[in-house]
């Protein structure tokens, strides 16, 4: 039998004076306009980030957190800003009542009574987005924060057209959105998804309270959120619903500014976000992949995919065993991203799938304190990513999130701010590396990355999609470097994912290759990609050619956009 196939792709965007790639067209347009007005990559990224928090509210916003990598061409310096969510001071390792079942969340944690760590007021962690974006533009931008926030304020106050995708996201989570009156009032029309009117005047999603909150931040700076009246209103509204978030939590929030983690791949330098992020695992994946001649074995062949599956399985087993916030746990990051460690593990990979993959030896890794192993991931998450490169060679790779789609599903009453469910990132069982502790950052999946060729940025990329982000970015990087693809082709190409078991394989991969992998002992699930069903992470990225030409790409199965200027 021969069937029709749904084939989606995008053209590659090009630019000479700058490029923005983001998960929403309106946000990408805002960033491109900032570049055209003379702003640098950080200015454009911050304006894009605030805007995408308004027009893609189910994925991110000022009630969440994020990670940002900044490359400053004149200094030849790369900086990592960690403004991820943090556990409130009142949080405790045993704060949730555990059940004898597995959580329905994207993680394999023990289930919690009433899913209190997944949605609702007790799932809310301390947000960091406002602090992170404000600090980035203060230190590395050239334009006033107030000016950069105006497009976001305008879209919140005047509204933006409800797309099929926004309506679809509302419909998917309608039951929980309706559970919280402050959320229902904004994101539904009398408890139903906002309609999408094709060919007629479109429905506008207006967020008046959020516009006022954003305007307060624009006029008075981030202190109004963390130490002022907006923060007080946020806390009062949430505590009235049962949240443990306090004003002290907001007062004490700090952005971590540090060197990124560095790795190498085929002679290129790769900058990744520090732990507790997906960065260490991404670098371990790349170092394992580098042990095999993937160019010679070919793109998406049985041999290449076999090596990728085994490499990814090893990296994720190590992730689940050892990674957490290094300020609170003994985390062997340097050992895990050491190329010599990758060579040792790669030597254990043969021609057949291993029946079981064990984490690296703790003594070899220098682990002093042992923890019970966390369970693996079971699915994708909801995040947004944007990449920017400007005319001067500065670059930003920024991922921000509420964690789940719609986060906690709780809008802080009177503020319009949809809050994160960052507590879901913690393992709710005490005694594990990623268990809950006051002031601790959970193990996050965000993996913004920059790939450098010499002293210039070659790639800026990232993705949405929970733990599937890591495998996706490793494959996009390999597609470009090993297989000579352009950025759009590298993003569009069918992928695998090994953050879950059995491993996921795109139905676009040759069925004969799938059977060849099964013959080697791999457990696989073939999944279909189409609009509304995206079983893999959704990347966007920018490639900078040697002559300075910028090329942008975006996942074709998601309403993302790259715009060059």
C-alpha positions in Angstrom: 0.0 0.0 0.0 1.2 3.5 -0.8 -0.3 6.4 1.2 -0.2 10.1 0.8 2.2 11.8 3.2 1.8 15.2 4.9 5.1 17.0 4.2 5.7 20.3 5.9 8.7 22.5 5.7 9.8 26.2 5.9 11.9 28.4 3.7 15.1 29.6 5.3 15.1 33.3 6.4 18.2 35.3 5.5 19.6 38.6 6.8 22.7 40.7 6.7 22.2 43.0 9.7 20.5 40.7 12.1 18.2 37.8 12.7 15.6 36.8 15.2 14.1 33.3 15.5 11.3 32.8 18.0 8.3 30.6 18.7 5.7 33.3 17.7 5.6 35.5 14.6 4.5 38.7 16.5 7.4 38.3 19.0 9.9 37.7 16.3 8.7 40.9 14.5 9.2 42.9 17.7 12.8 41.7 17.9 13.5 42.4 14.3 12.2 45.9 14.7 14.5 46.5 17.6 17.5 45.4 15.5 16.4 47.7 12.6 16.2 50.5 15.1 19.8 50.0 16.1 19.4 47.9 19.2 21.9 45.0 19.8 21.1 41.3 20.3 20.4 41.7 24.0 17.9 44.5 23.4 16.1 42.5 20.7 16.1 39.4 22.9 14.6 41.1 25.9 11.9 42.8 23.8 11.1 39.5 22.1 11.0 37.7 25.5 8.6 40.1 27.1 6.4 40.0 24.0 6.3 36.3 23.6 5.3 36.0 27.3 2.1 37.9 26.3 1.3 36.3 22.9 2.3 32.8 23.9 1.0 32.8 27.4 0.6 29.1 27.7 4.4 28.6 27.3 6.0 31.3 29.3 5.6 34.7 30.9 6.8 36.9 33.7 5.5 34.4 36.2 8.1 31.9 35.1 11.9 31.6 34.7 14.6 31.0 32.1 18.2 30.7 31.0 20.1 33.0 28.7 23.5 32.8 27.0 25.0 36.1 25.8 27.9 36.4 23.4 29.6 39.8 23.3 31.6 40.1 20.1 33.8 43.1 21.1 34.9 41.3 24.4 34.9 37.8 22.9 33.1 36.8 26.0 30.2 34.4 26.7 28.0 34.9 29.8 25.3 32.6 31.2 22.3 34.1 33.1 20.3 31.7 35.2 16.9 33.2 36.2 15.2 29.9 36.7 12.5 29.3 39.3 13.5 28.6 42.9 11.7 26.7 45.7 10.1 29.1 48.2 11.6 29.3 51.7 8.7 27.5 53.2 9.2 24.5 50.8 10.2 21.2 52.4 11.3 17.8 51.0 8.2 16.2 52.4 5.7 19.0 51.7 3.6 16.8 49.4 1.6 13.7 50.4 2.9 10.9 48.1 0.7 8.1 46.7 1.6 4.6 45.6 1.4 5.5 41.9 3.3 7.3 39.2 2.7 10.9 38.6 0.7 11.9 35.5 3.1 14.6 34.8 5.9 14.6 32.2 8.2 13.1 34.9 8.3 9.7 36.4 8.1 11.0 40.0 5.8 9.4 42.6 2.3 10.8 42.3 1.2 13.5 44.8 -2.3 13.8 46.3 -4.5 16.0 44.2 -1.5 16.6 41.8 -0.6 19.5 44.1 2.9 19.7 42.6 1.5 19.8 39.1 -1.1 22.6 39.2 -2.6 24.9 41.8 -1.1 27.3 44.4 1.3 24.7 45.9 3.0 24.1 42.6 4.2 27.7 42.3 8.0 28.4 42.7 9.6 31.8 42.9 9.6 33.4 39.4 12.8 34.8 37.9 12.0 36.1 34.4 11.6 39.8 35.3 14.9 39.8 37.2 16.8 38.0 34.5 15.5 40.1 31.5 16.0 43.3 33.4 19.6 42.4 34.4 20.5 41.4 30.9 19.5 44.7 29.4 21.0 46.7 32.2 24.4 45.0 31.8 24.6 44.1 28.1 21.9 46.1 26.3 21.9 49.6 24.8 18.2 50.6 25.0 16.0 51.5 28.1 14.0 48.6 29.5 10.9 50.8 29.4 11.2 51.2 25.6 11.8 47.5 25.1 8.7 46.5 27.0 6.3 48.7 25.1 5.3 46.1 22.4 4.5 43.6 25.1 2.4 46.2 27.0 0.6 47.1 23.7 -0.3 43.5 22.9 -1.5 42.9 26.5 -3.7 46.0 26.5 -5.0 46.0 23.0 -5.0 42.3 22.5 -3.6 40.0 19.8 -5.5 37.7 17.3 -6.4 34.3 18.8 -4.8 31.8 16.4 -5.8 28.2 16.0 -2.8 27.2 18.1 -3.8 29.4 21.0 -7.4 28.1 20.9 -6.0 24.5 20.7 -3.8 25.0 23.8 -6.8 26.4 25.7 -9.0 23.5 24.7 -6.4 21.0 25.8 -6.2 22.3 29.3 -9.8 23.7 29.6 -10.7 21.7 32.7 -7.9 23.0 34.8 -8.1 26.5 33.4 -11.7 26.6 34.4 -10.8 25.5 37.9 -9.2 28.8 38.8 -11.6 31.8 38.4 -8.9 34.4 37.8 -7.5 32.2 34.9 -10.9 31.3 33.5 -11.8 35.0 33.3 -8.9 35.8 31.0 -8.2 32.7 28.9 -11.7 31.4 28.2 -14.9 32.9 26.9 -17.5 31.8 29.4 -15.6 28.7 30.1 -15.0 27.7 26.5 -11.9 28.3 24.2 -11.8 31.6 22.5 -13.0 31.1 18.9 -10.9 31.5 15.8 -12.8 33.2 13.0 -11.4 32.5 9.6 -12.1 35.1 7.0 -13.9 37.3 9.5 -12.8 39.8 12.1 -10.5 37.8 14.5 -11.0 37.4 18.2 -8.5 39.4 20.2 -7.2 38.1 23.5 -6.9 41.1 25.8 -5.0 40.9 29.1 -5.7 44.2 30.8 -4.4 43.4 34.3 -1.2 42.0 32.8 -0.7 45.2 30.8 -0.9 47.2 34.0 1.6 44.9 35.7 4.0 45.1 32.7 3.6 48.9 32.7 4.5 49.1 36.4 7.7 47.1 35.7 8.5 49.3 32.7 8.1 52.5 34.6 9.6 51.5 38.0 11.9 48.7 37.1 12.1 45.1 38.4 12.1 46.3 42.1 8.3 46.9 41.8 8.0 43.2 41.2 10.5 41.9 43.8 10.3 44.6 46.5 7.4 46.8 45.7 3.6 47.0 45.4 3.3 44.6 42.5 5.1 41.9 44.3 3.0 42.5 47.4 -0.2 42.2 45.3 1.1 39.1 43.7 1.9 37.4 47.0 -1.3 38.5 48.7 -3.4 37.1 45.9 -1.6 33.8 45.7 -1.5 33.2 49.5 -5.2 33.8 49.5 -5.4 30.7 47.3 -3.1 28.6 49.4 0.4 29.4 48.0 3.5 29.4 50.2 5.2 32.1 48.2 6.2 35.0 50.4 7.5 38.6 50.0 10.8 37.4 51.4 11.0 34.9 48.6 10.7 37.7 46.1 13.1 40.0 48.0 15.8 37.3 48.1 15.6 36.2 44.5 19.0 36.5 42.7 20.0 35.9 39.1 23.0 33.6 38.8 25.6 35.1 36.4 28.4 32.8 35.5 30.6 31.3 32.8 28.7 28.8 30.6 29.7 25.2 30.5 32.0 24.5 27.6 32.3 21.5 25.4 33.7 20.7 21.9 32.3 19.0 18.8 34.4 18.3 15.8 36.6 21.3 16.5 33.7 23.7 17.3 33.3 25.1 20.8 29.9 24.6 22.4 28.6 26.9 25.1 25.7 25.5 27.3 23.9 26.6 30.3 25.3 25.6 33.7 23.5 23.1 36.0 20.8 22.5 37.0 19.8 22.7 33.3 19.9 20.5 30.3 23.3 21.9 29.4 25.5 19.2 31.0 23.5 16.5 29.4 23.7 18.2 26.0 27.5 18.4 26.2 27.7 14.7 27.4 25.6 13.7 24.4 27.9 15.6 22.0 31.1 14.3 23.5 29.7 10.7 23.2 28.6 11.4 19.6 32.1 12.7 18.7 33.5 9.2 19.4 31.8 7.9 16.3 32.3 8.9 12.6 28.7 10.0 12.0 29.6 11.7 8.7 30.9 8.4 7.3 28.0 6.4 8.6 25.5 8.8 7.0 22.4 10.7 8.1 19.7 8.7 9.8 21.1 5.3 8.8 20.9 2.2 11.0 24.5 2.6 12.1 24.2 6.3 12.9 20.9 6.1 14.7 22.2 3.1 16.7 25.2 5.1 18.0 22.9 8.1 18.7 20.4 6.0 20.7 23.2 4.4 22.8 24.9 7.7 23.4 21.7 9.4 24.4 20.6 6.6 26.7 24.0 6.8 28.5 23.7 10.6 28.9 20.2 10.4 30.3 20.9 7.6 32.7 23.8 9.8 34.1 21.4 12.8 34.2 18.8 11.0 36.2 21.4 9.6 38.6 23.6 12.6 39.3 22.3 16.0 38.2 20.7 18.6 40.5 21.4 22.1 41.8 25.1 22.0 42.5 24.6 24.5 45.4 22.6 21.8 47.2 24.0 18.5 46.0 27.3 16.8 45.1 27.0 17.0 41.3 30.0 15.7 39.2 29.5 18.1 36.3 33.1 18.4 35.3 33.5 14.7 35.1 30.3 14.1 33.2 31.3 16.6 30.4 34.9 15.4 30.3 35.6 14.1 26.8 37.8 11.3 28.3 34.8 10.1 30.3 32.8 10.1 27.0 35.5 8.0 25.4 35.3 5.5 28.2 31.6 5.2 28.0 31.6 5.0 24.1 34.0 2.1 24.3 31.2 0.1 25.9 28.9 0.7 22.9 29.0 -2.2 20.5 27.0 -3.2 17.5 23.9 -4.3 19.4 21.7 -2.4 21.8 22.7 -2.8 25.5 19.9 -4.6 27.5 20.5 -2.1 30.3 22.5 1.1 30.6 24.0 2.0 33.9 25.2 5.4 35.1 28.9 6.1 35.3 30.8 4.7 38.2 30.4 7.2 41.1 34.0 6.7 42.2 35.3 7.4 38.7 33.1 10.5 38.6 34.3 11.7 42.1 30.9 11.5 43.7 31.2 11.8 47.4 27.5 11.6 48.4 25.2 9.0 47.0 21.5 9.6 46.3 18.6 7.4 45.3 18.2 7.5 41.6 15.3 9.6 40.2 12.9 8.1 37.7 13.2 9.0 34.0 11.0 11.4 32.0 7.8 10.3 30.2 7.0 13.2 27.9 7.4 16.7 26.6 7.0 20.0 28.3 6.0 23.5 27.4 8.6 26.2 27.0 9.6 28.8 24.5 13.0 29.6 22.9 14.4 32.6 21.0 17.7 33.2 19.3 19.1 36.6 18.1 22.3 37.6 16.3 23.0 41.3 15.5 25.0 43.1 12.9 28.0 43.3 15.2 28.2 39.6 15.9 26.7 39.6 19.3 24.3 36.7 20.0 21.7 35.5 22.4 20.2 32.1 23.0 17.3 32.4 25.5 14.9 29.7 26.8 12.1 30.6 29.2 9.2 28.7 30.6 6.3 28.3 33.0 7.3 24.5 33.0 4.0 22.9 31.9 1.6 24.3 29.4 -0.2 27.1 31.4 2.1 26.5 34.3 0.3 26.2 37.6 -2.9 27.3 35.7 -3.2 30.0 38.4 -3.3 33.7 37.5 -2.4 35.8 40.5 -5.7 37.7 41.1 -5.6 41.3 40.1 -2.2 41.1 38.3 -2.9 39.1 35.2 0.3 37.2 35.8 0.0 33.4 35.0 2.3 31.6 37.5 4.7 28.8 36.9 4.4 25.2 38.3 8.2 25.0 38.9 7.8 22.8 41.9 6.9 20.0 39.5 10.6 19.9 38.4 11.6 18.6 41.8 11.4 14.9 42.7 8.8 14.9 45.5 10.5 12.1 47.3 13.0 13.1 50.0 16.6 11.9 49.9 17.3 12.3 46.2 19.7 14.7 44.4 16.8 16.6 43.0 14.5 16.6 46.1 12.9 19.8 47.3 14.8 22.2 49.5 14.2 25.9 50.4 15.9 28.2 47.9 16.9 25.4 45.6 16.7 25.4 41.9 15.1 22.3 40.4 16.7 20.2 37.6 15.5 22.0 34.5 15.3 20.9 30.9 16.1 24.2 29.2 19.2 24.0 27.1 20.0 27.2 25.2 23.2 26.7 23.2 25.8 28.7 21.2 28.3 27.0 18.9 31.4 29.0 18.2 33.8 28.6 15.3 37.0 30.3 16.5 36.0 33.6 18.1 32.7 34.0 16.2 29.2 32.6 16.8 28.4 29.9 14.2 25.0 28.7 15.7 22.5 30.1 18.2 19.8 27.6 18.9 17.4 26.1 21.4 14.0 24.4 21.6 10.8 23.9 23.5 9.8 20.3 24.5 10.9 19.3 28.0 13.7 16.8 28.2 13.3 16.1 24.5 15.0 19.4 24.0 18.4 17.9 24.7 18.3 15.1 22.0 16.8 17.5 19.5 19.6 20.1 19.8 22.3 17.4 19.7 20.8 16.1 16.4 20.4 19.6 14.9 24.1 20.4 15.7 25.1 17.1 14.1 23.0 17.7 11.1 24.8 21.0 10.4 28.3 19.9 11.3 28.4 16.2 10.4 26.0 16.2 7.5 26.4 19.7 6.0 22.8 20.8 6.3 21.6 24.4 6.4 19.8 25.4 9.6 16.3 25.0 8.3 17.0 21.5 6.8 18.7 20.5 10.1 15.7 21.5 12.1 13.1 20.0 9.7 15.0 16.6 9.4 13.2 13.7 11.2 14.6 12.8 14.6 14.7 10.3 17.4 14.3 10.9 21.1 15.7 8.7 23.9 14.6 10.7 27.0 11.8 8.2 27.2 11.7 4.4 26.8 11.0 3.0 24.3 12.9 5.4 22.2 10.7 7.5 19.9 11.4 7.4 16.1 9.8 9.8 13.6 7.5 8.0 11.0 9.4 10.0 8.4 12.5 7.8 9.0 12.8 5.0 6.4 10.9 1.9 7.7 13.8 -0.3 6.7 16.0 1.7 9.0 13.5 1.2 11.9 13.5 -2.5 11.3 17.3 -2.5 11.2 17.4 -0.9 14.6 15.0 -3.4 16.0 17.2 -6.1 14.6 20.0 -4.7 16.8 17.8 -5.0 19.9 16.4 -1.5 20.2 12.9 -0.9 21.6 11.3 1.7 19.5 8.0 3.5 19.1 7.3 5.1 15.7 5.4 8.4 16.1 3.7 10.7 13.6 4.5 14.4 13.4 1.8 16.7 12.2 0.2 20.0 13.1 -1.2 19.8 16.6 0.8 16.7 17.4 4.5 17.4 17.9 6.0 14.4 19.7 9.5 15.8 19.5 11.1 19.0 20.7 10.5 22.1 18.5 13.8 24.0 17.8 14.6 27.3 16.3 18.0 28.5 15.4 20.3 30.9 13.5 23.4 29.9 11.5 26.1 32.6 10.7 28.1 32.0 7.6 31.7 32.9 7.2 30.8 36.0 5.2 28.4 37.2 7.9 25.2 36.1 6.1 22.6 35.1 8.7 20.3 32.2 8.1 17.3 31.4 10.4 15.2 28.3 10.7 12.1 27.2 12.7 10.3 24.0 13.3 7.7 23.5 10.5 5.2 21.8 12.8 4.8 24.7 15.1 3.8 28.4 14.5 7.4 29.7 15.0 9.2 32.3 12.8 12.7 33.5 11.9 13.0 37.0 10.5 16.1 38.6 9.0 16.9 42.2 8.6 
